[in-house]
């Protein structure tokens, strides 16, 4: 059965995986089998990162509700988990964001964000996080981007500044000071 990840397949083969009892009604049995089927992309991701079955089932259920954005969501999850210290913990947070409606998969940055990324040569992590941040805050996106850009103008490490600014704006805390340009020496 290709609908199961490697770990689940072994558990099913050894009889340690709990499977719902199928009824005698063929229509109900087909519905149950379809409900218990793990999407191959979800199984692949969970198998690669050794995610436990309980979390895999939660992800599978969440992804069933996101068919219109399935491909970009999976791509976003693969990218996010690549650098995660705890893939299972991060995946649980992403599943919670999906249920809350705040999860954004892999998307191209809006033009104004793309301009900032290119102008200040932000690294891939800063680009991804800035895009995600701006898309989650459509009401304040323009102001947030202006505040970030003010601080990028004279900084030496723009990717680090972007990450700091995202955290500061989300927390509502004090923003780093705008650095003045160094005086020109002729």
Steps between C-alpha positions, in 0.01 A plus 500: 500500500672821379276728705700425814841636597780256576442507875124448465548220250722311744249554780216382277696194392586407858149566624591786734323773296145558617263502203129576525275198456340500157128442482334238280336769285721545188412869458587574863817292470613702196434825686694377803791387287512838324483681835790291639719542191810709558593725210832381349651850521411526869640151562820590314556812707431325828715203409791724400494688832405197714174664610287280725174355372278714721640821349490354148128430539439856624691641202311274261165622639609864481622459141169342392340838570764683292472335158508833314843587648628147558812518279623837627421401861705181469788691342486752784503220759802332336690831506403582858594156634838503322647736758287401800671392821191298586309410182215338695454807721508740205259281306253507791521881499440507124197270538361735766552794261312307230206446734505869599515604134832684534729252325653617173682242290772575249398807301677754287554828683279795406673754271583745779658223711687365195642850444628518862646149476685586182611849605647386834607152381314314774581132545242229430397462866440874542313511167270214602430637847446857376257378232311288754491790749370754247234263363370427851457872576323649197355796694840624622721355226589833342596664832688190618704489180578873526625460858717205399636679195593811703728286711650316204629814329824530697551158652776252439297184554159548336378140542567513875324837527194361318477208742535733801239738363248223434525383861485855639195596294315177586564545871407867487824583678742785438652505154875528446621852437542628147871531433623819343737475206869522585649838411685509170874535522653676203 
